[in-house]
Amino acid sequence: MTTPMVKAVPFDMPFAARVFVGAGVAGLAASELERAGVTRPGVVTTRSVAATDMFQQWLAGLPSAPPVFSATRPHTPRETVIAAANYFREHGCDGFVSFGGGSAIDTAKGITLALAGKVEQPSDFDRFKGEWGKTGSFTAFAIDGRMVPHVAIPTTLSGGAHTFGAGITDAARGEKFVHRHPGLGIRAVLLDPLVTLATPDSLWTGTGMKALDHAVEGLYSSVLPPFAEPLRARAFRILMSDLVDSIDRSRPDLIERRARVLAASGMSTVSTFPLGISHALGHQAGAAWGVAHAHTTPIFLPVAVEFNAPAAPAAMRAMAAEIGLQGDDAGALVAERIRAMVKAVGLPGRLRDAGVKDQSLFEEVAAATLRDSIMFGNPREATVAEVVGLLQRAY
């Protein structure tokens, strides 16, 4: 008897050690830090979050006043991470709370990496690049220092709290790289819908589209682990059905809706494996033009679905079935429903709507997109010319 060849697809269990979902769980930060052995925590946030009454009330509820770094920037430039690491090194911090969206969370992960890896200048980050294999296997970079504990309180739906990757931008090259290491996994994620009420609706829905991107590109990834499929499918259904309603402040079930989509943002990132071209385009277009990922995703995701539909018909049919769509061209139906959601929440649908005026970088962005390690999961091979074509369609 001939033994059939079996495709080996690894499944990495979630890298957040503990996840809490519910109104008021942000108040567990102090006890979770203590549980992780942290005695001198620092707080990483954004200026906009730091200015809210909600954040100040949370901060006042901590046992002692921690140092706060609020000068985070979109796409997490290397220079910002180094400045934050130096700040917390001076304060003797041995752990962190990130309170905010993807920029705060990635900055805190970057600080953890910078402290453990003795990063002193931007080029030092080049030493820490974990690599994806074509089958979805992953090889972490080596590091000698201890990675300190990190507790996250997300205020958006970016999903970064549930991964062991930190997206950090090399401004000199205009390119974003995701540094991945199991030690960057977060000790506790506190998904509190109450702290999200101060999040602007455009940021909430924009990052919700990013979570949807994780779900969609996970479902059609060429290296989708079977264990991850039902969680991604459920996240896709929740986000498609509840995201729009989660910004309707008149709904009596608003808090429950926001808790559901917060949970879905985590479910959409469970098991880290390569995704595809929408996510890669978001990384590289965002780094090149300074467009937030919350705005690149609604632009690129429908285009990516249409591009990949011929190579992933089963995944397209499954997504269409999850949201009750029937028809011969499932990919086109899913893409149109996504575009309708983008329009309903008022997000930009084209690059020009997001403020991109310079098309001269299209080839450069396309080449960087194909170098992006997340692209290994795309179900269809792409050329630079084809990616330029997608950028033109998205413009």
VMD Tcl script that draws the C-alpha trace (Angstrom):
set ca {
  {0.00 0.00 0.00}
  {1.30 3.45 -0.92}
  {1.34 5.94 1.92}
  {-0.37 9.18 0.83}
  {1.55 12.42 1.12}
  {0.13 14.61 3.88}
  {0.61 18.37 3.91}
  {2.08 19.29 7.29}
  {0.45 22.49 8.51}
  {1.57 23.68 11.98}
  {-0.93 25.09 14.44}
  {0.52 27.53 16.96}
  {-1.68 27.88 20.01}
  {-2.65 31.46 20.96}
  {0.28 33.36 22.41}
  {-1.76 35.36 24.91}
  {-1.53 33.36 28.14}
  {-4.88 34.60 29.48}
  {-7.77 36.45 27.81}
  {-10.62 38.14 29.70}
  {-13.73 39.47 27.96}
  {-16.35 41.65 29.62}
  {-17.28 45.04 31.02}
  {-14.81 46.14 33.70}
  {-12.00 43.64 33.06}
  {-9.51 46.52 32.50}
  {-9.50 46.74 36.29}
  {-7.67 43.41 36.44}
  {-4.45 44.91 35.07}
  {-2.76 45.34 38.47}
  {-3.49 41.79 39.62}
  {-2.35 40.32 36.30}
  {0.91 42.27 36.48}
  {1.47 41.02 40.01}
  {0.69 37.48 38.86}
  {3.39 37.85 36.19}
  {5.92 39.01 38.79}
  {6.05 42.65 37.68}
  {7.03 45.07 40.45}
  {7.68 48.26 38.46}
  {5.30 48.47 35.49}
  {5.26 51.10 32.78}
  {2.29 52.11 30.63}
  {2.39 52.54 26.86}
  {-0.45 54.45 25.23}
  {-1.22 57.13 22.65}
  {-1.68 60.84 23.19}
  {-5.34 60.62 22.21}
  {-6.07 57.83 24.70}
  {-4.01 59.49 27.45}
  {-6.17 62.60 27.14}
  {-9.43 60.75 27.86}
  {-11.17 60.73 31.25}
  {-11.55 56.96 30.88}
  {-7.78 56.42 30.79}
  {-7.10 58.85 33.63}
  {-9.69 57.11 35.82}
  {-8.10 53.73 35.06}
  {-4.64 55.11 35.82}
  {-5.85 56.56 39.12}
  {-7.14 53.15 40.12}
  {-3.69 51.54 40.02}
  {-1.89 50.90 43.33}
  {0.89 53.34 42.41}
  {1.48 55.86 39.64}
  {3.50 54.23 36.83}
  {5.59 56.06 34.22}
  {3.55 56.62 31.06}
  {4.90 56.83 27.52}
  {2.25 58.32 25.21}
  {4.36 59.41 22.22}
  {3.58 56.34 20.13}
  {3.16 56.84 16.39}
  {1.25 54.98 13.64}
  {3.13 52.05 12.10}
  {5.52 52.06 15.08}
  {8.75 53.63 13.75}
  {11.96 52.12 15.05}
  {13.05 55.46 16.47}
  {9.89 55.69 18.60}
  {10.44 52.21 20.01}
  {14.03 53.05 20.96}
  {12.95 56.30 22.63}
  {10.30 54.43 24.62}
  {12.75 51.66 25.58}
  {15.23 54.25 26.86}
  {12.47 55.97 28.83}
  {11.40 52.80 30.60}
  {15.00 51.66 31.10}
  {15.64 54.91 32.98}
  {12.60 54.20 35.16}
  {13.69 50.62 35.89}
  {10.50 49.06 34.54}
  {10.23 45.27 34.52}
  {6.91 44.95 32.67}
  {4.32 46.91 30.71}
  {0.67 47.61 30.17}
  {-0.27 48.67 26.66}
  {-3.51 50.65 26.72}
  {-4.71 51.56 23.24}
  {-4.74 50.27 19.69}
  {-2.23 48.52 17.49}
  {0.37 51.29 17.74}
  {0.47 51.11 21.54}
  {0.51 47.30 21.55}
  {3.21 47.00 18.89}
  {5.29 49.69 20.59}
  {5.14 47.77 23.88}
  {6.18 44.56 22.10}
  {8.96 46.51 20.39}
  {10.13 47.84 23.76}
  {10.24 44.28 25.09}
  {12.37 43.27 22.09}
  {14.60 46.34 22.35}
  {15.30 45.80 26.05}
  {16.01 42.09 25.67}
  {18.06 42.53 22.51}
  {19.99 45.61 23.66}
  {18.74 47.66 20.71}
  {20.40 51.06 20.72}
  {20.02 52.29 17.13}
  {17.44 51.62 14.38}
  {19.66 49.24 12.39}
  {19.91 46.94 15.43}
  {16.39 45.70 14.68}
  {17.77 44.01 11.56}
  {19.24 41.33 13.84}
  {15.80 40.14 14.90}
  {13.90 38.71 11.96}
  {12.03 35.46 12.41}
  {11.31 33.70 9.14}
  {8.29 31.92 7.67}
  {8.80 28.78 5.62}
  {6.71 28.03 2.55}
  {4.71 25.40 4.49}
  {3.80 27.80 7.28}
  {6.64 26.65 9.54}
  {8.33 29.39 11.53}
  {11.88 29.87 12.79}
  {12.27 32.42 15.59}
  {15.33 34.64 15.89}
  {17.79 34.00 18.74}
  {17.87 36.42 21.67}
  {19.78 36.28 24.94}
  {17.95 38.78 27.13}
  {14.75 38.19 29.11}
  {11.54 39.43 27.53}
  {9.56 41.16 30.25}
  {5.81 40.54 30.82}
  {3.22 42.57 28.94}
  {-0.49 43.01 29.73}
  {-2.68 44.56 27.02}
  {-5.91 46.55 27.19}
  {-6.97 47.02 23.55}
  {-9.18 49.96 22.67}
  {-9.49 48.97 19.00}
  {-10.03 45.79 16.98}
  {-6.55 45.51 15.46}
  {-6.00 42.07 17.02}
  {-2.32 42.70 17.72}
  {-2.70 41.69 21.37}
  {-3.28 38.08 20.34}
  {-0.13 37.53 18.28}
  {3.58 37.18 18.98}
  {4.49 39.64 16.22}
  {5.33 43.35 16.38}
  {5.01 45.42 13.21}
  {7.82 48.00 13.29}
  {8.65 50.42 10.47}
  {12.12 51.15 9.14}
  {11.50 54.78 8.15}
  {14.82 55.00 6.28}
  {13.73 52.27 3.89}
  {10.02 53.11 4.01}
  {9.30 49.47 4.80}
  {7.53 47.68 7.62}
  {8.77 44.41 9.08}
  {6.93 42.14 11.51}
  {9.32 40.85 14.17}
  {8.00 37.56 15.53}
  {9.09 35.62 18.59}
  {7.12 33.54 21.10}
  {8.58 35.72 23.86}
  {6.59 38.67 22.50}
  {3.33 36.90 23.35}
  {1.23 38.86 25.86}
  {0.64 37.53 29.37}
  {-2.95 38.77 29.70}
  {-5.32 40.46 27.26}
  {-8.15 42.41 28.89}
  {-10.97 42.89 26.36}
  {-13.15 45.51 28.05}
  {-15.91 47.04 25.89}
  {-16.27 49.96 28.31}
  {-12.81 51.35 27.53}
  {-13.63 51.28 23.81}
  {-16.49 53.77 24.10}
  {-14.00 56.65 23.79}
  {-12.55 55.19 20.57}
  {-13.60 57.22 17.50}
  {-16.05 55.29 15.36}
  {-13.83 55.56 12.29}
  {-10.91 53.99 14.16}
  {-13.13 51.29 15.68}
  {-14.60 50.27 12.34}
  {-11.30 50.69 10.51}
  {-9.53 48.31 12.87}
  {-12.60 46.08 12.68}
  {-11.88 45.82 8.97}
  {-8.33 44.83 9.87}
  {-9.73 42.03 12.05}
  {-11.93 41.03 9.12}
  {-8.80 40.98 6.96}
  {-7.24 38.50 9.43}
  {-10.31 36.30 9.21}
  {-10.66 36.41 5.42}
  {-6.99 35.99 4.57}
  {-6.73 33.28 7.19}
  {-9.60 31.35 5.60}
  {-8.07 31.40 2.14}
  {-4.44 31.10 3.28}
  {-2.57 28.32 1.50}
  {-1.32 27.10 4.89}
  {-4.54 27.38 6.94}
  {-4.28 24.99 9.92}
  {-7.50 22.93 10.31}
  {-7.77 23.85 14.01}
  {-7.85 27.55 13.16}
  {-10.49 27.35 10.44}
  {-13.66 27.28 12.62}
  {-12.43 30.18 14.76}
  {-11.65 32.30 11.70}
  {-15.01 31.42 10.16}
  {-16.86 32.40 13.35}
  {-14.90 35.64 13.58}
  {-15.78 36.40 9.94}
  {-19.49 35.88 10.64}
  {-19.50 38.02 13.81}
  {-17.60 40.89 12.21}
  {-19.77 40.88 9.10}
  {-22.97 40.86 11.18}
  {-22.10 42.97 14.24}
  {-19.43 45.53 13.30}
  {-21.81 48.11 11.84}
  {-24.25 47.76 14.76}
  {-21.43 48.11 17.28}
  {-21.20 51.86 16.54}
  {-24.95 52.49 16.98}
  {-24.96 54.24 20.37}
  {-28.75 53.96 20.58}
  {-28.75 50.17 20.79}
  {-29.56 48.72 24.23}
  {-27.16 45.85 23.49}
  {-24.26 48.12 22.48}
  {-21.86 46.83 25.15}
  {-22.63 43.20 24.27}
  {-22.08 43.91 20.55}
  {-18.75 45.57 21.24}
  {-17.69 42.69 23.47}
  {-18.57 40.26 20.67}
  {-16.51 42.04 18.06}
  {-13.62 42.45 20.52}
  {-13.66 38.68 20.99}
  {-13.94 38.18 17.22}
  {-10.83 40.33 16.68}
  {-8.94 37.86 18.85}
  {-10.51 34.80 17.22}
  {-9.49 36.12 13.82}
  {-5.81 36.00 14.82}
  {-5.75 32.68 16.70}
  {-2.88 30.58 15.38}
  {-0.21 32.67 13.72}
  {0.55 31.69 10.14}
  {1.20 33.56 6.88}
  {-1.82 35.39 5.49}
  {-1.79 37.06 2.08}
  {-1.65 40.00 -0.25}
  {-4.21 42.28 1.41}
  {-2.28 42.28 4.66}
  {1.07 42.65 2.89}
  {-0.24 45.59 0.86}
  {-1.48 47.19 4.06}
  {1.94 46.84 5.69}
  {3.86 48.32 2.78}
  {1.43 50.95 1.48}
  {0.98 52.18 5.03}
  {4.71 52.48 5.55}
  {5.27 54.20 2.19}
  {2.45 56.75 2.37}
  {1.76 57.01 6.10}
  {-1.76 55.61 5.78}
  {-3.07 53.88 8.90}
  {-3.74 50.15 8.62}
  {-7.32 50.92 9.60}
  {-7.62 52.72 6.24}
  {-5.52 50.46 4.03}
  {-7.54 47.32 4.84}
  {-10.96 48.51 3.61}
  {-9.24 49.59 0.40}
  {-7.24 46.43 -0.30}
  {-9.33 43.59 1.15}
  {-12.07 43.48 -1.54}
  {-9.44 43.77 -4.27}
  {-7.47 40.91 -2.70}
  {-10.57 38.73 -2.45}
  {-11.27 39.21 -6.16}
  {-7.63 38.53 -7.04}
  {-7.47 35.32 -5.01}
  {-10.96 33.98 -5.77}
  {-9.88 31.76 -8.72}
  {-7.22 30.10 -6.55}
  {-9.40 29.53 -3.46}
  {-12.94 28.66 -4.63}
  {-13.77 26.48 -1.60}
  {-12.82 29.23 0.85}
  {-14.89 31.76 -1.10}
  {-17.94 29.48 -1.07}
  {-17.52 28.89 2.67}
  {-17.35 32.62 3.41}
  {-20.38 33.32 1.24}
  {-22.33 30.60 3.07}
  {-21.38 32.06 6.48}
  {-23.23 35.27 5.64}
  {-26.08 33.76 3.60}
  {-24.89 34.66 0.11}
  {-25.69 32.38 -2.82}
  {-24.46 32.57 -6.40}
  {-21.97 31.20 -8.87}
  {-19.21 33.74 -8.22}
  {-18.76 33.56 -4.44}
  {-15.62 35.69 -4.46}
  {-17.36 38.56 -6.20}
  {-20.31 38.33 -3.79}
  {-18.05 38.43 -0.73}
  {-16.04 41.33 -2.14}
  {-19.20 43.32 -2.86}
  {-20.57 42.70 0.65}
  {-17.27 43.93 2.12}
  {-17.42 47.06 -0.06}
  {-20.99 47.67 1.11}
  {-19.81 47.48 4.74}
  {-16.96 49.90 4.01}
  {-19.45 52.34 2.53}
  {-21.92 51.89 5.42}
  {-19.34 52.88 8.03}
  {-17.86 55.70 5.96}
  {-14.33 54.35 5.52}
  {-12.17 55.20 2.47}
  {-12.68 52.78 -0.40}
  {-9.79 53.96 -2.57}
  {-6.22 55.11 -2.02}
  {-7.03 58.60 -3.28}
  {-9.75 58.82 -0.60}
  {-7.06 58.07 2.02}
  {-4.92 60.98 0.85}
  {-2.49 59.11 -1.44}
  {-1.56 61.42 -4.33}
  {1.78 60.02 -5.50}
  {1.57 56.97 -7.79}
  {5.30 56.99 -8.53}
  {5.91 54.58 -5.62}
  {3.62 51.85 -6.97}
  {6.44 49.62 -8.22}
  {8.45 50.10 -5.04}
  {5.45 49.26 -2.86}
  {4.64 46.25 -5.05}
  {8.17 44.89 -4.70}
  {8.10 45.39 -0.92}
  {4.72 43.66 -0.80}
  {6.15 40.55 -2.44}
  {9.06 40.57 0.03}
  {6.68 40.76 3.00}
  {6.85 37.44 4.85}
  {3.08 37.43 5.38}
  {2.71 36.90 1.60}
  {3.79 33.26 1.95}
  {0.17 32.38 2.74}
  {-1.35 33.91 -0.36}
  {-3.10 31.17 -2.37}
  {-2.04 32.68 -5.68}
  {1.41 33.65 -6.92}
  {1.78 37.31 -7.88}
  {4.23 39.33 -9.93}
  {5.31 42.91 -9.39}
  {3.26 43.90 -12.46}
  {0.15 42.22 -11.03}
  {0.57 43.94 -7.67}
  {1.03 47.28 -9.44}
  {-2.25 46.50 -11.21}
  {-3.96 45.92 -7.86}
  {-2.63 49.24 -6.58}
  {-3.97 50.94 -9.69}
  {-7.38 49.29 -9.19}
  {-7.35 50.41 -5.56}
  {-6.38 53.97 -6.49}
}
mol new
graphics top color blue
foreach p $ca { graphics top sphere $p radius 0.5 }
foreach p [lrange $ca 0 end-1] q [lrange $ca 1 end] { graphics top cylinder $p $q radius 0.2 }
display resetview
